Amino acid sequence: MTLAASALAQLATWPDLAEAEPSCGIGRALRTAHGEIAHFHSDDHVDLYLTARAIRQFEEHLTAATAVQLVPGSQWVTLRLDVTADIHLLMTLASLALQTRQAWPAQGDVPRAECNDQRSAVRPHENLGGG
């Protein structure tokens, strides 16, 4: 079983999440009653909807994580699942995503279909550090 398949199986057991077809049409998705929250696009990449507010609040931590990729202007973050620890990070961020949806409901803050799968992910600290 791939890391992504293992993570999807674990998250699908959470009571607030259900499997669904992703709006982008690629892979599998998990959704809440309020919309899609995760897209599993491949055996090693997952897009997670965090909201712009959560990304701003935790940006320093997100950019420090080597498994996380950010796309400017996107409310989705991409996680590269290379090792088991990346699944633990995904579980933590999925929990954060669920909590932010409950704690900070913002009018119009609905996941857009434009997950990061069709966009170019960048790692801001790599750009600053030159590598």
C-alpha positions as CSV (number, residue, x, y, z in Angstrom):
1,M,0.0,0.0,0.0
2,T,1.4,3.4,-0.9
3,L,1.7,6.2,1.7
4,A,-1.1,8.1,0.0
5,A,-3.4,5.1,0.0
6,S,-2.6,4.5,3.7
7,A,-3.3,8.2,4.6
8,L,-6.5,8.2,2.6
9,A,-7.7,5.0,4.4
10,Q,-6.9,6.5,7.8
11,L,-8.5,9.9,7.1
12,A,-11.6,8.2,5.6
13,T,-12.3,6.7,9.0
14,W,-12.6,10.2,10.6
15,P,-16.3,11.0,11.4
16,D,-16.3,14.4,9.7
17,L,-14.8,13.1,6.4
18,A,-16.2,11.1,3.5
19,E,-14.6,9.9,0.3
20,A,-15.7,11.6,-2.9
21,E,-14.8,12.3,-6.5
22,P,-12.5,15.4,-6.6
23,S,-13.9,18.4,-8.4
24,C,-10.7,18.7,-10.4
25,G,-11.3,15.2,-11.7
26,I,-8.0,13.6,-10.7
27,G,-7.6,10.9,-8.0
28,R,-9.8,10.7,-4.9
29,A,-11.1,13.4,-2.5
30,L,-12.2,13.7,1.1
31,R,-14.9,16.1,1.9
32,T,-16.8,17.6,4.9
33,A,-20.3,18.7,5.0
34,H,-19.0,22.1,3.8
35,G,-16.9,21.0,0.9
36,E,-13.8,19.2,-0.3
37,I,-10.8,19.3,2.0
38,A,-8.2,16.9,0.5
39,H,-7.4,15.7,-3.0
40,F,-5.2,12.6,-3.3
41,H,-3.8,13.0,-6.8
42,S,-1.1,10.4,-6.9
43,D,0.8,7.8,-4.9
44,D,2.9,10.6,-3.3
45,H,1.1,14.0,-3.5
46,V,-2.0,15.3,-1.6
47,D,-3.6,18.7,-1.9
48,L,-5.1,20.0,1.4
49,Y,-7.5,22.9,1.7
50,L,-6.4,25.0,4.6
51,T,-7.9,28.4,3.9
52,A,-5.9,31.6,3.2
53,R,-6.3,32.6,6.9
54,A,-4.8,29.4,8.2
55,I,-1.9,29.5,5.7
56,R,-1.1,33.1,6.7
57,Q,-1.2,32.2,10.4
58,F,1.0,29.1,10.0
59,E,3.1,30.2,7.0
60,E,6.4,30.1,8.9
61,H,5.8,26.5,10.0
62,L,4.5,25.4,6.6
63,T,7.4,26.8,4.7
64,A,9.8,25.1,7.1
65,A,8.3,21.7,6.4
66,T,10.2,20.0,3.6
67,A,7.1,18.0,2.6
68,V,4.9,21.1,2.1
69,Q,4.7,23.1,-1.1
70,L,2.8,26.4,-1.3
71,V,1.3,28.0,-4.4
72,P,1.0,31.8,-4.2
73,G,-2.7,32.8,-4.0
74,S,-3.9,29.3,-3.4
75,Q,-5.8,28.2,-0.3
76,W,-4.6,24.7,-0.9
77,V,-1.2,23.3,0.2
78,T,0.5,20.3,-1.4
79,L,2.2,17.6,0.7
80,R,4.7,15.3,-0.8
81,L,4.5,11.9,0.9
82,D,8.0,10.4,0.9
83,V,8.2,8.9,4.4
84,T,5.9,7.8,7.2
85,A,6.5,11.1,9.1
86,D,4.8,12.9,6.1
87,I,1.6,11.0,6.9
88,H,1.8,12.3,10.5
89,L,2.2,15.8,9.1
90,L,-0.8,15.3,6.8
91,M,-2.9,14.1,9.8
92,T,-2.0,17.2,11.8
93,L,-2.7,19.5,8.9
94,A,-6.0,17.7,8.1
95,S,-7.0,18.2,11.8
96,L,-6.1,21.9,11.5
97,A,-8.1,22.2,8.3
98,L,-11.2,20.7,10.0
99,Q,-10.7,23.0,13.0
100,T,-10.3,26.1,11.0
101,R,-13.5,25.4,9.1
102,Q,-15.3,25.1,12.4
103,A,-13.6,27.8,14.4
104,W,-13.2,30.5,11.7
105,P,-16.2,30.1,9.4
106,A,-15.7,32.9,6.9
107,Q,-18.5,33.8,4.5
108,G,-17.5,32.7,1.0
109,D,-14.6,30.6,2.3
110,V,-15.5,27.6,0.2
111,P,-12.8,25.4,-1.3
112,R,-12.4,26.2,-5.0
113,A,-12.0,23.5,-7.6
114,E,-8.6,24.9,-8.4
115,C,-6.5,22.7,-6.2
116,N,-2.8,22.8,-6.7
117,D,-2.6,19.8,-9.0
118,Q,-2.9,22.0,-12.1
119,R,-0.8,24.8,-10.7
120,S,2.9,25.3,-10.2
121,A,3.9,24.7,-6.5
122,V,6.8,26.7,-5.1
123,R,8.6,26.6,-1.8
124,P,9.2,30.3,-0.8
125,H,12.2,29.6,1.4
126,E,13.9,27.8,-1.4
127,N,13.5,30.8,-3.6
128,L,15.1,33.0,-0.9
129,G,17.9,30.6,-0.2
130,G,18.8,30.0,-3.8
131,G,18.3,26.2,-3.6
